[in-house]
Amino acid sequence: MIVAGPIFAMLALIGLVAIFVWMVDRGSSGGQLRRSALDILGERLARGEIDRTEYEEKRKLILARRGMR
């Protein structure tokens, strides 16, 4: 039983560090999920920043790069 105390304390410390790292990481991204390049491209089309032709060209480039991985 003497060993259980330090082991529990070590697990608790690891848990606290993990929670801290998770919170810091989440805070740096503003709590938002990462958006894919296609998501961003679609948003730009919806806002009218790019036209349909430019959207299709960039979409093909993005999909071609994904195929290279």
N, CA, C and O atoms as a Maestro MAE file, in Angstrom:
{
 s_m_m2io_version
 :::
 2.0.0
}

f_m_ct {
 s_m_title
 :::
 protein
 m_atom[276] {
  # First column is atom index #
  i_m_mmod_type
  r_m_x_coord
  r_m_y_coord
  r_m_z_coord
  i_m_residue_number
  s_m_chain_name
  s_m_pdb_residue_name
  s_m_pdb_atom_name
  i_m_atomic_number
  :::
  1 25 0.809 -1.194 0.000 1 A "MET " " N  " 7
  2 3 0.000 0.000 0.000 1 A "MET " " CA " 6
  3 2 0.857 1.265 0.000 1 A "MET " " C  " 6
  4 15 0.371 2.325 -0.394 1 A "MET " " O  " 8
  5 25 2.071 1.186 0.415 2 A "ILE " " N  " 7
  6 3 2.937 2.365 0.429 2 A "ILE " " CA " 6
  7 2 3.235 2.823 -1.002 2 A "ILE " " C  " 6
  8 15 3.427 4.017 -1.232 2 A "ILE " " O  " 8
  9 25 3.277 1.911 -1.953 3 A "VAL " " N  " 7
  10 3 3.580 2.245 -3.340 3 A "VAL " " CA " 6
  11 2 2.383 2.912 -4.020 3 A "VAL " " C  " 6
  12 15 2.577 3.708 -4.938 3 A "VAL " " O  " 8
  13 25 1.172 2.616 -3.605 4 A "ALA " " N  " 7
  14 3 -0.027 3.138 -4.257 4 A "ALA " " CA " 6
  15 2 -0.120 4.662 -4.160 4 A "ALA " " C  " 6
  16 15 -0.584 5.292 -5.110 4 A "ALA " " O  " 8
  17 25 0.290 5.260 -3.086 5 A "GLY " " N  " 7
  18 3 0.225 6.713 -2.907 5 A "GLY " " CA " 6
  19 2 1.044 7.470 -3.943 5 A "GLY " " C  " 6
  20 15 0.511 8.348 -4.621 5 A "GLY " " O  " 8
  21 25 2.329 7.149 -4.081 6 A "PRO " " N  " 7
  22 3 3.132 7.850 -5.090 6 A "PRO " " CA " 6
  23 2 2.668 7.586 -6.526 6 A "PRO " " C  " 6
  24 15 2.743 8.474 -7.375 6 A "PRO " " O  " 8
  25 25 2.195 6.384 -6.794 7 A "ILE " " N  " 7
  26 3 1.704 6.077 -8.144 7 A "ILE " " CA " 6
  27 2 0.467 6.917 -8.443 7 A "ILE " " C  " 6
  28 15 0.349 7.478 -9.532 7 A "ILE " " O  " 8
  29 25 -0.451 7.008 -7.490 8 A "PHE " " N  " 7
  30 3 -1.650 7.819 -7.681 8 A "PHE " " CA " 6
  31 2 -1.281 9.293 -7.875 8 A "PHE " " C  " 6
  32 15 -1.855 9.970 -8.729 8 A "PHE " " O  " 8
  33 25 -0.343 9.779 -7.100 9 A "ALA " " N  " 7
  34 3 0.086 11.171 -7.220 9 A "ALA " " CA " 6
  35 2 0.698 11.433 -8.601 9 A "ALA " " C  " 6
  36 15 0.469 12.485 -9.197 9 A "ALA " " O  " 8
  37 25 1.468 10.481 -9.099 10 A "MET " " N  " 7
  38 3 2.093 10.624 -10.416 10 A "MET " " CA " 6
  39 2 1.025 10.630 -11.512 10 A "MET " " C  " 6
  40 15 1.104 11.430 -12.445 10 A "MET " " O  " 8
  41 25 0.033 9.751 -11.409 11 A "LEU " " N  " 7
  42 3 -1.052 9.723 -12.394 11 A "LEU " " CA " 6
  43 2 -1.868 11.018 -12.352 11 A "LEU " " C  " 6
  44 15 -2.264 11.537 -13.396 11 A "LEU " " O  " 8
  45 25 -2.112 11.527 -11.173 12 A "ALA " " N  " 7
  46 3 -2.852 12.777 -11.034 12 A "ALA " " CA " 6
  47 2 -2.067 13.930 -11.668 12 A "ALA " " C  " 6
  48 15 -2.656 14.777 -12.339 12 A "ALA " " O  " 8
  49 25 -0.774 13.969 -11.466 13 A "LEU " " N  " 7
  50 3 0.075 15.009 -12.046 13 A "LEU " " CA " 6
  51 2 0.078 14.918 -13.570 13 A "LEU " " C  " 6
  52 15 -0.019 15.935 -14.256 13 A "LEU " " O  " 8
  53 25 0.189 13.714 -14.093 14 A "ILE " " N  " 7
  54 3 0.164 13.523 -15.546 14 A "ILE " " CA " 6
  55 2 -1.181 13.987 -16.109 14 A "ILE " " C  " 6
  56 15 -1.233 14.623 -17.161 14 A "ILE " " O  " 8
  57 25 -2.253 13.669 -15.412 15 A "GLY " " N  " 7
  58 3 -3.579 14.099 -15.846 15 A "GLY " " CA " 6
  59 2 -3.717 15.612 -15.864 15 A "GLY " " C  " 6
  60 15 -4.278 16.178 -16.802 15 A "GLY " " O  " 8
  61 25 -3.208 16.263 -14.834 16 A "LEU " " N  " 7
  62 3 -3.280 17.729 -14.773 16 A "LEU " " CA " 6
  63 2 -2.468 18.377 -15.891 16 A "LEU " " C  " 6
  64 15 -2.899 19.361 -16.491 16 A "LEU " " O  " 8
  65 25 -1.306 17.823 -16.162 17 A "VAL " " N  " 7
  66 3 -0.470 18.355 -17.245 17 A "VAL " " CA " 6
  67 2 -1.180 18.160 -18.587 17 A "VAL " " C  " 6
  68 15 -1.171 19.056 -19.432 17 A "VAL " " O  " 8
  69 25 -1.789 17.002 -18.780 18 A "ALA " " N  " 7
  70 3 -2.501 16.735 -20.032 18 A "ALA " " CA " 6
  71 2 -3.658 17.713 -20.214 18 A "ALA " " C  " 6
  72 15 -3.863 18.231 -21.312 18 A "ALA " " O  " 8
  73 25 -4.405 17.967 -19.162 19 A "ILE " " N  " 7
  74 3 -5.518 18.918 -19.238 19 A "ILE " " CA " 6
  75 2 -5.003 20.324 -19.537 19 A "ILE " " C  " 6
  76 15 -5.603 21.047 -20.333 19 A "ILE " " O  " 8
  77 25 -3.909 20.712 -18.913 20 A "PHE " " N  " 7
  78 3 -3.322 22.026 -19.153 20 A "PHE " " CA " 6
  79 2 -2.890 22.176 -20.615 20 A "PHE " " C  " 6
  80 15 -3.176 23.191 -21.249 20 A "PHE " " O  " 8
  81 25 -2.207 21.172 -21.139 21 A "VAL " " N  " 7
  82 3 -1.739 21.226 -22.528 21 A "VAL " " CA " 6
  83 2 -2.928 21.294 -23.482 21 A "VAL " " C  " 6
  84 15 -2.902 22.051 -24.452 21 A "VAL " " O  " 8
  85 25 -3.963 20.511 -23.212 22 A "TRP " " N  " 7
  86 3 -5.161 20.522 -24.055 22 A "TRP " " CA " 6
  87 2 -5.815 21.905 -24.048 22 A "TRP " " C  " 6
  88 15 -6.233 22.401 -25.095 22 A "TRP " " O  " 8
  89 25 -5.902 22.524 -22.878 23 A "MET " " N  " 7
  90 3 -6.534 23.842 -22.775 23 A "MET " " CA " 6
  91 2 -5.710 24.908 -23.486 23 A "MET " " C  " 6
  92 15 -6.274 25.780 -24.148 23 A "MET " " O  " 8
  93 25 -4.408 24.855 -23.363 24 A "VAL " " N  " 7
  94 3 -3.549 25.830 -24.030 24 A "VAL " " CA " 6
  95 2 -3.648 25.656 -25.540 24 A "VAL " " C  " 6
  96 15 -3.735 26.640 -26.275 24 A "VAL " " O  " 8
  97 25 -3.635 24.421 -26.002 25 A "ASP " " N  " 7
  98 3 -3.730 24.151 -27.434 25 A "ASP " " CA " 6
  99 2 -5.069 24.609 -27.985 25 A "ASP " " C  " 6
  100 15 -5.131 25.189 -29.069 25 A "ASP " " O  " 8
  101 25 -6.119 24.356 -27.258 26 A "ARG " " N  " 7
  102 3 -7.454 24.762 -27.700 26 A "ARG " " CA " 6
  103 2 -7.579 26.289 -27.707 26 A "ARG " " C  " 6
  104 15 -8.221 26.860 -28.588 26 A "ARG " " O  " 8
  105 25 -6.976 26.930 -26.742 27 A "GLY " " N  " 7
  106 3 -7.019 28.388 -26.670 27 A "GLY " " CA " 6
  107 2 -6.284 29.055 -27.810 27 A "GLY " " C  " 6
  108 15 -6.681 30.132 -28.256 27 A "GLY " " O  " 8
  109 25 -5.221 28.436 -28.291 28 A "SER " " N  " 7
  110 3 -4.454 29.050 -29.367 28 A "SER " " CA " 6
  111 2 -5.200 29.014 -30.689 28 A "SER " " C  " 6
  112 15 -4.937 29.838 -31.566 28 A "SER " " O  " 8
  113 25 -6.133 28.071 -30.853 29 A "SER " " N  " 7
  114 3 -6.898 28.012 -32.098 29 A "SER " " CA " 6
  115 2 -8.254 28.691 -31.946 29 A "SER " " C  " 6
  116 15 -9.069 28.652 -32.868 29 A "SER " " O  " 8
  117 25 -8.504 29.306 -30.809 30 A "GLY " " N  " 7
  118 3 -9.767 29.981 -30.593 30 A "GLY " " CA " 6
  119 2 -10.920 29.023 -30.401 30 A "GLY " " C  " 6
  120 15 -12.079 29.429 -30.478 30 A "GLY " " O  " 8
  121 25 -10.627 27.763 -30.154 31 A "GLY " " N  " 7
  122 3 -11.667 26.776 -29.952 31 A "GLY " " CA " 6
  123 2 -12.339 26.328 -31.239 31 A "GLY " " C  " 6
  124 15 -13.346 25.621 -31.209 31 A "GLY " " O  " 8
  125 25 -11.778 26.740 -32.367 32 A "GLN " " N  " 7
  126 3 -12.362 26.363 -33.651 32 A "GLN " " CA " 6
  127 2 -11.612 25.180 -34.237 32 A "GLN " " C  " 6
  128 15 -10.412 25.008 -34.026 32 A "GLN " " O  " 8
  129 25 -12.345 24.380 -34.970 33 A "LEU " " N  " 7
  130 3 -11.716 23.280 -35.673 33 A "LEU " " CA " 6
  131 2 -10.986 23.818 -36.888 33 A "LEU " " C  " 6
  132 15 -11.345 24.861 -37.433 33 A "LEU " " O  " 8
  133 25 -9.968 23.104 -37.301 34 A "ARG " " N  " 7
  134 3 -9.258 23.527 -38.504 34 A "ARG " " CA " 6
  135 2 -10.145 23.332 -39.715 34 A "ARG " " C  " 6
  136 15 -10.842 22.326 -39.847 34 A "ARG " " O  " 8
  137 25 -10.102 24.307 -40.584 35 A "ARG " " N  " 7
  138 3 -10.880 24.214 -41.813 35 A "ARG " " CA " 6
  139 2 -9.972 23.727 -42.935 35 A "ARG " " C  " 6
  140 15 -8.793 24.077 -42.994 35 A "ARG " " O  " 8
  141 25 -10.529 22.930 -43.809 36 A "SER " " N  " 7
  142 3 -9.745 22.445 -44.935 36 A "SER " " CA " 6
  143 2 -9.649 23.536 -45.996 36 A "SER " " C  " 6
  144 15 -10.389 24.520 -45.977 36 A "SER " " O  " 8
  145 25 -8.727 23.334 -46.908 37 A "ALA " " N  " 7
  146 3 -8.559 24.289 -47.998 37 A "ALA " " CA " 6
  147 2 -9.826 24.374 -48.843 37 A "ALA " " C  " 6
  148 15 -10.191 25.448 -49.321 37 A "ALA " " O  " 8
  149 25 -10.490 23.238 -49.024 38 A "LEU " " N  " 7
  150 3 -11.733 23.252 -49.805 38 A "LEU " " CA " 6
  151 2 -12.842 24.003 -49.079 38 A "LEU " " C  " 6
  152 15 -13.660 24.668 -49.715 38 A "LEU " " O  " 8
  153 25 -12.876 23.904 -47.754 39 A "ASP " " N  " 7
  154 3 -13.862 24.660 -46.977 39 A "ASP " " CA " 6
  155 2 -13.653 26.164 -47.168 39 A "ASP " " C  " 6
  156 15 -14.600 26.911 -47.416 39 A "ASP " " O  " 8
  157 25 -12.414 26.582 -47.047 40 A "ILE " " N  " 7
  158 3 -12.082 28.001 -47.195 40 A "ILE " " CA " 6
  159 2 -12.405 28.476 -48.612 40 A "ILE " " C  " 6
  160 15 -12.941 29.567 -48.805 40 A "ILE " " O  " 8
  161 25 -12.074 27.648 -49.593 41 A "LEU " " N  " 7
  162 3 -12.358 27.998 -50.983 41 A "LEU " " CA " 6
  163 2 -13.859 28.155 -51.208 41 A "LEU " " C  " 6
  164 15 -14.296 29.091 -51.878 41 A "LEU " " O  " 8
  165 25 -14.641 27.244 -50.651 42 A "GLY " " N  " 7
  166 3 -16.092 27.334 -50.771 42 A "GLY " " CA " 6
  167 2 -16.646 28.586 -50.109 42 A "GLY " " C  " 6
  168 15 -17.575 29.207 -50.625 42 A "GLY " " O  " 8
  169 25 -16.080 28.957 -48.971 43 A "GLU " " N  " 7
  170 3 -16.511 30.179 -48.285 43 A "GLU " " CA " 6
  171 2 -16.189 31.414 -49.120 43 A "GLU " " C  " 6
  172 15 -16.982 32.353 -49.187 43 A "GLU " " O  " 8
  173 25 -15.022 31.406 -49.754 44 A "ARG " " N  " 7
  174 3 -14.648 32.539 -50.606 44 A "ARG " " CA " 6
  175 2 -15.598 32.669 -51.792 44 A "ARG " " C  " 6
  176 15 -15.964 33.777 -52.183 44 A "ARG " " O  " 8
  177 25 -15.996 31.532 -52.361 45 A "LEU " " N  " 7
  178 3 -16.967 31.556 -53.464 45 A "LEU " " CA " 6
  179 2 -18.307 32.099 -52.974 45 A "LEU " " C  " 6
  180 15 -18.929 32.924 -53.643 45 A "LEU " " O  " 8
  181 25 -18.742 31.642 -51.819 46 A "ALA " " N  " 7
  182 3 -20.033 32.080 -51.271 46 A "ALA " " CA " 6
  183 2 -20.043 33.578 -50.971 46 A "ALA " " C  " 6
  184 15 -21.069 34.238 -51.137 46 A "ALA " " O  " 8
  185 25 -18.901 34.118 -50.529 47 A "ARG " " N  " 7
  186 3 -18.825 35.554 -50.233 47 A "ARG " " CA " 6
  187 2 -18.663 36.400 -51.491 47 A "ARG " " C  " 6
  188 15 -18.758 37.625 -51.430 47 A "ARG " " O  " 8
  189 25 -18.418 35.755 -52.629 48 A "GLY " " N  " 7
  190 3 -18.243 36.487 -53.875 48 A "GLY " " CA " 6
  191 2 -16.828 36.986 -54.094 48 A "GLY " " C  " 6
  192 15 -16.598 37.810 -54.978 48 A "GLY " " O  " 8
  193 25 -15.883 36.510 -53.316 49 A "GLU " " N  " 7
  194 3 -14.487 36.936 -53.475 49 A "GLU " " CA " 6
  195 2 -13.872 36.365 -54.750 49 A "GLU " " C  " 6
  196 15 -12.988 36.978 -55.348 49 A "GLU " " O  " 8
  197 25 -14.340 35.199 -55.160 50 A "ILE " " N  " 7
  198 3 -13.853 34.568 -56.385 50 A "ILE " " CA " 6
  199 2 -15.066 34.127 -57.200 50 A "ILE " " C  " 6
  200 15 -16.150 33.911 -56.659 50 A "ILE " " O  " 8
  201 25 -14.861 33.997 -58.516 51 A "ASP " " N  " 7
  202 3 -15.963 33.527 -59.360 51 A "ASP " " CA " 6
  203 2 -15.884 32.002 -59.515 51 A "ASP " " C  " 6
  204 15 -14.955 31.352 -59.036 51 A "ASP " " O  " 8
  205 25 -16.889 31.465 -60.200 52 A "ARG " " N  " 7
  206 3 -17.003 30.006 -60.337 52 A "ARG " " CA " 6
  207 2 -15.809 29.411 -61.086 52 A "ARG " " C  " 6
  208 15 -15.352 28.319 -60.747 52 A "ARG " " O  " 8
  209 25 -15.303 30.113 -62.094 53 A "THR " " N  " 7
  210 3 -14.156 29.631 -62.871 53 A "THR " " CA " 6
  211 2 -12.916 29.516 -61.989 53 A "THR " " C  " 6
  212 15 -12.229 28.495 -62.002 53 A "THR " " O  " 8
  213 25 -12.639 30.559 -61.230 54 A "GLU " " N  " 7
  214 3 -11.474 30.530 -60.335 54 A "GLU " " CA " 6
  215 2 -11.641 29.454 -59.266 54 A "GLU " " C  " 6
  216 15 -10.680 28.780 -58.895 54 A "GLU " " O  " 8
  217 25 -12.871 29.300 -58.775 55 A "TYR " " N  " 7
  218 3 -13.153 28.254 -57.785 55 A "TYR " " CA " 6
  219 2 -12.798 26.878 -58.344 55 A "TYR " " C  " 6
  220 15 -12.122 26.089 -57.683 55 A "TYR " " O  " 8
  221 25 -13.255 26.596 -59.559 56 A "GLU " " N  " 7
  222 3 -13.002 25.280 -60.167 56 A "GLU " " CA " 6
  223 2 -11.507 25.049 -60.403 56 A "GLU " " C  " 6
  224 15 -11.013 23.944 -60.180 56 A "GLU " " O  " 8
  225 25 -10.784 26.082 -60.853 57 A "GLU " " N  " 7
  226 3 -9.343 25.957 -61.078 57 A "GLU " " CA " 6
  227 2 -8.616 25.626 -59.780 57 A "GLU " " C  " 6
  228 15 -7.801 24.705 -59.731 57 A "GLU " " O  " 8
  229 25 -8.919 26.383 -58.733 58 A "LYS " " N  " 7
  230 3 -8.250 26.169 -57.449 58 A "LYS " " CA " 6
  231 2 -8.652 24.838 -56.834 58 A "LYS " " C  " 6
  232 15 -7.831 24.173 -56.202 58 A "LYS " " O  " 8
  233 25 -9.901 24.446 -57.012 59 A "ARG " " N  " 7
  234 3 -10.370 23.169 -56.489 59 A "ARG " " CA " 6
  235 2 -9.595 22.013 -57.125 59 A "ARG " " C  " 6
  236 15 -9.192 21.077 -56.435 59 A "ARG " " O  " 8
  237 25 -9.390 22.083 -58.439 60 A "LYS " " N  " 7
  238 3 -8.626 21.045 -59.134 60 A "LYS " " CA " 6
  239 2 -7.191 20.982 -58.615 60 A "LYS " " C  " 6
  240 15 -6.642 19.896 -58.428 60 A "LYS " " O  " 8
  241 25 -6.584 22.147 -58.382 61 A "LEU " " N  " 7
  242 3 -5.217 22.181 -57.847 61 A "LEU " " CA " 6
  243 2 -5.153 21.538 -56.454 61 A "LEU " " C  " 6
  244 15 -4.239 20.767 -56.159 61 A "LEU " " O  " 8
  245 25 -6.110 21.857 -55.623 62 A "ILE " " N  " 7
  246 3 -6.125 21.310 -54.261 62 A "ILE " " CA " 6
  247 2 -6.284 19.794 -54.303 62 A "ILE " " C  " 6
  248 15 -5.575 19.067 -53.606 62 A "ILE " " O  " 8
  249 25 -7.214 19.328 -55.120 63 A "LEU " " N  " 7
  250 3 -7.443 17.886 -55.207 63 A "LEU " " CA " 6
  251 2 -6.243 17.166 -55.802 63 A "LEU " " C  " 6
  252 15 -5.945 16.036 -55.413 63 A "LEU " " O  " 8
  253 25 -5.541 17.812 -56.750 64 A "ALA " " N  " 7
  254 3 -4.347 17.206 -57.341 64 A "ALA " " CA " 6
  255 2 -3.235 17.090 -56.287 64 A "ALA " " C  " 6
  256 15 -2.512 16.094 -56.255 64 A "ALA " " O  " 8
  257 25 -3.103 18.093 -55.440 65 A "ARG " " N  " 7
  258 3 -2.072 18.049 -54.383 65 A "ARG " " CA " 6
  259 2 -2.382 16.961 -53.379 65 A "ARG " " C  " 6
  260 15 -1.468 16.304 -52.880 65 A "ARG " " O  " 8
  261 25 -3.660 16.755 -53.070 66 A "ARG " " N  " 7
  262 3 -4.050 15.700 -52.137 66 A "ARG " " CA " 6
  263 2 -3.674 14.330 -52.701 66 A "ARG " " C  " 6
  264 15 -3.286 13.435 -51.949 66 A "ARG " " O  " 8
  265 25 -3.784 14.165 -54.000 67 A "GLY " " N  " 7
  266 3 -3.440 12.902 -54.629 67 A "GLY " " CA " 6
  267 2 -1.954 12.599 -54.575 67 A "GLY " " C  " 6
  268 15 -1.549 11.440 -54.667 67 A "GLY " " O  " 8
  269 25 -1.129 13.649 -54.424 68 A "MET " " N  " 7
  270 3 0.330 13.465 -54.363 68 A "MET " " CA " 6
  271 2 0.764 12.895 -53.020 68 A "MET " " C  " 6
  272 15 1.835 12.294 -52.935 68 A "MET " " O  " 8
  273 25 -0.021 13.060 -51.983 69 A "ARG " " N  " 7
  274 3 0.374 12.613 -50.645 69 A "ARG " " CA " 6
  275 2 0.283 11.127 -50.506 69 A "ARG " " C  " 6
  276 15 0.581 10.587 -49.441 69 A "ARG " " O  " 8
  :::
 }
 m_bond[275] {
  # First column is bond index #
  i_m_from
  i_m_to
  i_m_order
  :::
  1 1 2 1
  2 2 3 1
  3 3 4 2
  4 3 5 1
  5 5 6 1
  6 6 7 1
  7 7 8 2
  8 7 9 1
  9 9 10 1
  10 10 11 1
  11 11 12 2
  12 11 13 1
  13 13 14 1
  14 14 15 1
  15 15 16 2
  16 15 17 1
  17 17 18 1
  18 18 19 1
  19 19 20 2
  20 19 21 1
  21 21 22 1
  22 22 23 1
  23 23 24 2
  24 23 25 1
  25 25 26 1
  26 26 27 1
  27 27 28 2
  28 27 29 1
  29 29 30 1
  30 30 31 1
  31 31 32 2
  32 31 33 1
  33 33 34 1
  34 34 35 1
  35 35 36 2
  36 35 37 1
  37 37 38 1
  38 38 39 1
  39 39 40 2
  40 39 41 1
  41 41 42 1
  42 42 43 1
  43 43 44 2
  44 43 45 1
  45 45 46 1
  46 46 47 1
  47 47 48 2
  48 47 49 1
  49 49 50 1
  50 50 51 1
  51 51 52 2
  52 51 53 1
  53 53 54 1
  54 54 55 1
  55 55 56 2
  56 55 57 1
  57 57 58 1
  58 58 59 1
  59 59 60 2
  60 59 61 1
  61 61 62 1
  62 62 63 1
  63 63 64 2
  64 63 65 1
  65 65 66 1
  66 66 67 1
  67 67 68 2
  68 67 69 1
  69 69 70 1
  70 70 71 1
  71 71 72 2
  72 71 73 1
  73 73 74 1
  74 74 75 1
  75 75 76 2
  76 75 77 1
  77 77 78 1
  78 78 79 1
  79 79 80 2
  80 79 81 1
  81 81 82 1
  82 82 83 1
  83 83 84 2
  84 83 85 1
  85 85 86 1
  86 86 87 1
  87 87 88 2
  88 87 89 1
  89 89 90 1
  90 90 91 1
  91 91 92 2
  92 91 93 1
  93 93 94 1
  94 94 95 1
  95 95 96 2
  96 95 97 1
  97 97 98 1
  98 98 99 1
  99 99 100 2
  100 99 101 1
  101 101 102 1
  102 102 103 1
  103 103 104 2
  104 103 105 1
  105 105 106 1
  106 106 107 1
  107 107 108 2
  108 107 109 1
  109 109 110 1
  110 110 111 1
  111 111 112 2
  112 111 113 1
  113 113 114 1
  114 114 115 1
  115 115 116 2
  116 115 117 1
  117 117 118 1
  118 118 119 1
  119 119 120 2
  120 119 121 1
  121 121 122 1
  122 122 123 1
  123 123 124 2
  124 123 125 1
  125 125 126 1
  126 126 127 1
  127 127 128 2
  128 127 129 1
  129 129 130 1
  130 130 131 1
  131 131 132 2
  132 131 133 1
  133 133 134 1
  134 134 135 1
  135 135 136 2
  136 135 137 1
  137 137 138 1
  138 138 139 1
  139 139 140 2
  140 139 141 1
  141 141 142 1
  142 142 143 1
  143 143 144 2
  144 143 145 1
  145 145 146 1
  146 146 147 1
  147 147 148 2
  148 147 149 1
  149 149 150 1
  150 150 151 1
  151 151 152 2
  152 151 153 1
  153 153 154 1
  154 154 155 1
  155 155 156 2
  156 155 157 1
  157 157 158 1
  158 158 159 1
  159 159 160 2
  160 159 161 1
  161 161 162 1
  162 162 163 1
  163 163 164 2
  164 163 165 1
  165 165 166 1
  166 166 167 1
  167 167 168 2
  168 167 169 1
  169 169 170 1
  170 170 171 1
  171 171 172 2
  172 171 173 1
  173 173 174 1
  174 174 175 1
  175 175 176 2
  176 175 177 1
  177 177 178 1
  178 178 179 1
  179 179 180 2
  180 179 181 1
  181 181 182 1
  182 182 183 1
  183 183 184 2
  184 183 185 1
  185 185 186 1
  186 186 187 1
  187 187 188 2
  188 187 189 1
  189 189 190 1
  190 190 191 1
  191 191 192 2
  192 191 193 1
  193 193 194 1
  194 194 195 1
  195 195 196 2
  196 195 197 1
  197 197 198 1
  198 198 199 1
  199 199 200 2
  200 199 201 1
  201 201 202 1
  202 202 203 1
  203 203 204 2
  204 203 205 1
  205 205 206 1
  206 206 207 1
  207 207 208 2
  208 207 209 1
  209 209 210 1
  210 210 211 1
  211 211 212 2
  212 211 213 1
  213 213 214 1
  214 214 215 1
  215 215 216 2
  216 215 217 1
  217 217 218 1
  218 218 219 1
  219 219 220 2
  220 219 221 1
  221 221 222 1
  222 222 223 1
  223 223 224 2
  224 223 225 1
  225 225 226 1
  226 226 227 1
  227 227 228 2
  228 227 229 1
  229 229 230 1
  230 230 231 1
  231 231 232 2
  232 231 233 1
  233 233 234 1
  234 234 235 1
  235 235 236 2
  236 235 237 1
  237 237 238 1
  238 238 239 1
  239 239 240 2
  240 239 241 1
  241 241 242 1
  242 242 243 1
  243 243 244 2
  244 243 245 1
  245 245 246 1
  246 246 247 1
  247 247 248 2
  248 247 249 1
  249 249 250 1
  250 250 251 1
  251 251 252 2
  252 251 253 1
  253 253 254 1
  254 254 255 1
  255 255 256 2
  256 255 257 1
  257 257 258 1
  258 258 259 1
  259 259 260 2
  260 259 261 1
  261 261 262 1
  262 262 263 1
  263 263 264 2
  264 263 265 1
  265 265 266 1
  266 266 267 1
  267 267 268 2
  268 267 269 1
  269 269 270 1
  270 270 271 1
  271 271 272 2
  272 271 273 1
  273 273 274 1
  274 274 275 1
  275 275 276 2
  :::
 }
}
